[in-house]
Amino acid sequence: MKRWGFVGLVLALATACTFSPENPSVVFGRDAAACGDCARDVAPCVGDACGVCSGPDRALCNGACVLLTSTQNCGACGVVCATSMGESCVRSSAGDAGVGARVAQCRFGCPPGQTPCGAFCRDLTNDPNHCRSCGNQCAFPGAVAGCTGSICVLLSCREGFGNCDGDAANGCEVATSADPMNCGVCGNRCGFANAAATCAAGRCVLGACNAGFADCDGDPVNGCEVNTTMGDLANCGRCGGRCPAPPVGATAVCNGGVCGVSALMCPSDRLDCNGLAADGCERLGLTDVSHCGACGNRCPTTGGTATCVGGVCALACAAGLGNCDGDASNGCETSTRTTVAHCGGCDRPCSLPNATAGCAAGACTIASCNAGFANCDGNAANGCEANTTTNNAHCGACGRLCPGAQACVAGACVTVCPAGQTSCSGTCRDLAADNTNCGACGTVCTGGASCQARSCRCPSGQTSCAGTCRALQTDNANCGTCGTVCGAGTVCSGGMCTASCASPTTNCSGVCRDLQNDANHCSACGAVCSRANAVAGCASGACTLAACNAGFGNCDGNAANGCEVNTSTSVTNCGVCGNSCQFANAAASCVAGRCTRGACGAGFANCDGVDANGCEVNTVAGDINHCGGCNNRCPTPPIGSIAVCASSMCTTSSVSCMAGTADCDGAPANGCEVAITTVTNCGACGRACVGTNGTATCVSQLCGINCSAGFGNCNGLLSDGCEINTNTSPTNCGGCNTVCSLPNATAGCAAGACTIASCNAGFANCDGMAANGCEVNLNSDTANCGACSTVVAPRACGAGQLCSAGTCVTTCGSGQTNCSGVCRNLTADADACGACGTVCSGTGLVSRTCGGSVCNGTCSAGRANCDGNLQGNGCEVDINTSVAQCGGCTGMACSSSNIAAACVGGTCTGACTVGFADCDGDKRTNGCEVNTTNNASHCGVCGNVCPTRPNTTPRCVSGACGFTCIAGFDDCNSDPADGCEEDLRFDGNCGACGEFCDPGMLCRPRLGMPALYICR
């Protein structure tokens, strides 16, 4: 045999061969080709292994290297131990006889964990035929048994059986292939509507239909779905027994399985006025003027032609008449030709400005003008438009114009001066300071006197001498007193003739002068004081301003520039300082000290003739009495429409229809032509009210429905009418949400009363009363054991006997417990579920049941078990009406946010608080989430987005769209269409609309407030 050197061995490992992990002397090839390489040098190749097989415990058996201590090759190749008999391969010891060179031999003896049972070893911990002891075979009825931990256990049920009580001791005790209470699987109770049920081959089978019911669709899933005795016109008395069509207006009925007719449920457009079923509902109540809306309701014809529309009397009035009180009984009672309150049509009152209105030939007239007003334009539409007490163009009478600067006051033309001035011959004068009109018009101050406080007064320190102001302290001709003349060589000083001037006077060319107060010698001889447009003075040796000349004012308070403003012409100081002339929407000027209105701004006019309020009328937009010009009144629009003035043109619009009417054709010419108070147009054009199984109504412009007998609007929706037949619906029997739930029974409904469709298995209706359901438990009732007891077939148990599983016995059978003399199956009895006396609640359940000692059952439609306590209170919540659990238990509460929350048919609904709306359609999560009074995206109503105009921020106020101008812009033309169109940074609109800067001033940012522009 070839020896491998270290290098050769490494090379072999790296290329083709590896060592056996069990025996390092055995080398295996990596694949068949490599094995071939190995086989040329060493032992034979088996599969992909090759190598040296040596040692006392190994041998080459059929080309494979094996261990001689295994049960398949015990001591020699092919020696197999009988393991099923308890043999095992044991290594030979030195004292073993007959072994020879064999390293191991087969010996009898069970392996650890096994026990000899006869000739075989058995594991008594998990062998189902020898569990815990030899021969102890595990077995359970209807089941496959096993052994675990030396204890017999039930592994699985055989096909067709089930362990329905959960008790392994009795195995799979139920034959699920035939038990209708556990059909196919445990707990699958066979039940079919209005029919018996059986179980065959593990599947529920429809049995015989209950009396009065039939399986007309051949579908066993819904049982005997048709009540052939009541209500079903297509299957009356039998499947396919269709009732013939009834008389017009009458209703076909199926009662007791017999077809008939009834005229008690006339359709909404028909009336039964003769009480005969033979001809049905013979009158068309929506159009018959003799029976309009009700039998015998004859529509009146006074003053017009009667019609019946939608069951409501209407009257087409003759020309010149109208039904203005809305009472059809007295016909067209009003003359629309002469009635002031209804002139030309009902509810078209004549109301003319400043006048008592009249009506002639259906048009408003002026009966008389109010005192102080006159109809000067001859147009009755705008009433007595001229105020003759204040209108300059019609002062005191039409056409009497006030000239020039005069104004109309109390009906007379007078010159109106600013405060503090008086009109003198048509010119405004300040009698407190005017030297030519001092104290009174025409009083002129002379001799050096000036007007002060409405009196001519000499300057301080002077006295009037023969009408001329004299300084008696220094006047040589009037020294001390008027007329006293100082002689030659003397001067007048201090009112006395002296040789020289006394202090504080100074001799100026022979006359003593007070240089501190003399305006002609102020601070020096010959220094004359002078001020522009004013009388100058001198005080403390400095020139002062004594008084302004007439028509001028010292408006800046600076004496140095005199009386710098001509108050006769200055617009900002007209007549007196600070009196700024301004007129709305017009230019202004100052004439003779009086503010005078100039030309009106574009699109504005002075229609009342009063200058004080400027050009008060916007003739471009909005004013239908002055559209495009003064007194251009827009014509009266059609009834229901409104007149509109836009772009100086008169148009009409029907956006403001009277309550109860609408403009459905979009044509302003015929106004609001449709009454939206009928079932075909209820509250809106084309909104028809549904009357399925009832009579549709329209009250206060809201649809409603009066359900026909035997029907109900149980989901609260108007779209499907009265959708439930309350004569046959077990969940709405006799009325909405009246659920039939009878003990131990499947409930039905017939003629609006709850009935027993079928009894639960093991129960019966022995007293014949539907109200208490199937009141008898046939499995435990000793008076009705197995069946209802009758005189002909008594089923009562004898004395001392009990009823167990429907059979009279002396003791309760297997799986039952004696509860106060009644045998109960505590795993399945709803009256003793888990323990005697534990009664399962039936509240809101289709039927109460007990399974595995636990109360269970299916909740009735619209009910839920939200607290998980089926035993105590059953399905305690009505999820069709509960606001806290509307449509389900957890997380199904209706929001109370701005809504009167309600739950109808498991859907959250309710009326929104005024000013709020449900715009996302989710009343459950957030209620009425939008405040439509201030939300610019939903202004007034959902989806009404306020438009964004140029230079504005849209806003919503009280449900109406508007906007706010952004900083620096304003809406100067009052037209919302172009937003805030004016930039307030330029002259003409400097900081505010119409603000013009005076000459020499510019529109600039205010100091410290760069966003605010002013003239400076």
PyMOL commands that set and color helices and strands:
alter all, ss='L'
color gray80, all
select helices_A, chain A and resi 6-15+32-39+83-85+168-170+220-222+328-330+340-342+380-382+559-561+668-670+870-873+976-978
alter helices_A, ss='H'
color red, helices_A
select strands_A, chain A and resi 17-19+27-29+45-46+49-50+58-61+64-67+69-70+73-74+87-91+104-108+115-117+120-122+143-148+151-157+195-200+203-209+213-214+226-227+251-255+258-262+270-271+283-284+304-309+312-317+321-322+334-335+355-360+363-369+373-374+386-387+406-409+412-415+422-424+427-429+450-452+455-457+463-465+468-470+491-493+496-498+506-508+511-513+534-539+542-548+552-553+565-566+586-591+594-600+604-605+617-618+642-646+649-653+661-662+674-675+677-678+681-682+694-699+702-707+711-712+724-725+745-750+753-759+763-764+776-777+802-804+807-809+817-819+822-824+845-851+854-859+863-864+877-878+899-904+907-912+916-917+930-931+952-957+960-965+969-970+982-983+1003-1006+1009-1015
alter strands_A, ss='S'
color yellow, strands_A
deselect
rebuild
show_as cartoon
